[in-house]
Amino acid sequence: MSDGAHPGVGEPRGDPRRIGVERLAERQLGADRNDPRIAHRGSVRLRPRTASTSLIVGQREHTASRDNRTPRSLSMSDRSPFVSIAGFEPAETTEVSGVLMATRYGDPAAEYRAARERAAMLDRSHRGLIAVTGADRKAWLHNLVTNTVNTLDDHTGVYAFAIDLHGRVQFDMNILNLPDVIRLDVERTRVSAAIAHLDRYLLSEDVELADVTAEYARLACSGPQARDIAAQLGVPNFPALAALAVVRIEDDALLVRHDLAGDPALELIVPISAAEAWWRRLADAGAAPVGFATADVLRIEAGIPWMDRDIDETVLPPETGQVERGISYHKGCYLGQEIIERMRSRGSLARRLVRIRMNDGEGLTPPIEMLRDGKPAGRITSLARHPVDGDWIGLGYLRTTVSELSGITAGDEQRLVTIVA
């Protein structure tokens, strides 16, 4: 596809891929014109941001809403199915993406060592699940995300972003392709917005969308011994599975190869009614329960950005450092593709995701501005205290104009920030 808005030389105006994407774009623009929330200023349309922003303070997550609504109380449906299992009661709990989960089960250092040296069991109840069905599901979704979908084999998957016409991330997802359905694994807080975004581009296609989050429990097993546990679950070829490969292991139970913390890891998607049974099954196989605080440290160490913390509507996909696994530059047209291709061809990247380390991050709540010589250098988006060495580690966006990495600070007291990578 050419860099401009018109077909390139030798590119047929009747290319059905281009026509399909143009129809999607026209639909978005048409919807924007009729949207009363958008203030029109000449040809510029401004949509007020009304979404909540999730902030984690220490080990407790709070929700700060722009309209200052009173925080809601949690219902039973907002509790992870794993926080009330006898014999596995958490020492502390926290609210993550609107779900009450375990912060820790015991000593965080012991949990960390279990994850790095043996096998850790991680609650994934903060994730949501969307079912995409219908004969046109693959071709239709292919036109709406940054990675290739239409050539996916059954029981395979890819990571991708959904973006708008301006290339801004609406949500990220793991796309799991099964013979009769595509399942979109998204952050739980983004499920409704994701369905609304996708539904906007349903024209005459045979596609249906459904939120099936409440029907399934989610738990993962990460660490060097995850392969042994996978073998006990009937998947002896686990080490050879590609990223996001899907294996149906029992009835409606799926095992997904998902290295969500850097080390080899599997994720289970099982019926909610069987949540406790699968938790105990992993524990009996040797996996140690690990709370969200340690899981977050593992994620940060792996450099994996998290939606609503490290990724929001101000971010462009190439800035996240997930190009290799999340963007295809060969798939052709899709919604917002011209922006992404222009960034690649011109090498124009305003900022990049980096890992950071601090000796003292006590009391700092992301997002935190980073400075160098008193000038803005970027922002820290994730920050957590390492349970073993006591330092603070995090993720953040560093401006590409910053070439000298020494002398970067953050916080009112100008605490030193080390850029790791």
ABEGO torsion letter per residue (X at the ends): XBABABBBBGBBAABAAAAAAAAAAAAAAAAAAABAABBBBEABBBBBBABBBBBBBEABBBBBBAAGBBBBBBBAAABBAAAABBGABBABBBBBGGBBBBABABBAAAAAAAAAABBBBBBAAABBBBBBBEAAAAAAAAAABABBAAABBBGBBBBBBBBBAAGBBABBBBBBBBAABBBBBBBAAAAAAAAAAAAAABBABBBBBBBAAAABBBBBBBEAAAAAAAAAAGBAAAAABBBGBBBBABEABBBBBBBAAGBBBBBBBBBAAAAAAAAAAAAAAGBBBBBAAAAAAAAAAAGBBBBGAABBAABBAAAAGAAAAABBAAAEBBBGAAAAAAAAAAGBBABBBBBBBBABABGBBOBBBBBBGGBBAEBBABBBBBAAAGBBBBBBBBBAABABABGBBBEAAGBBBBBAX
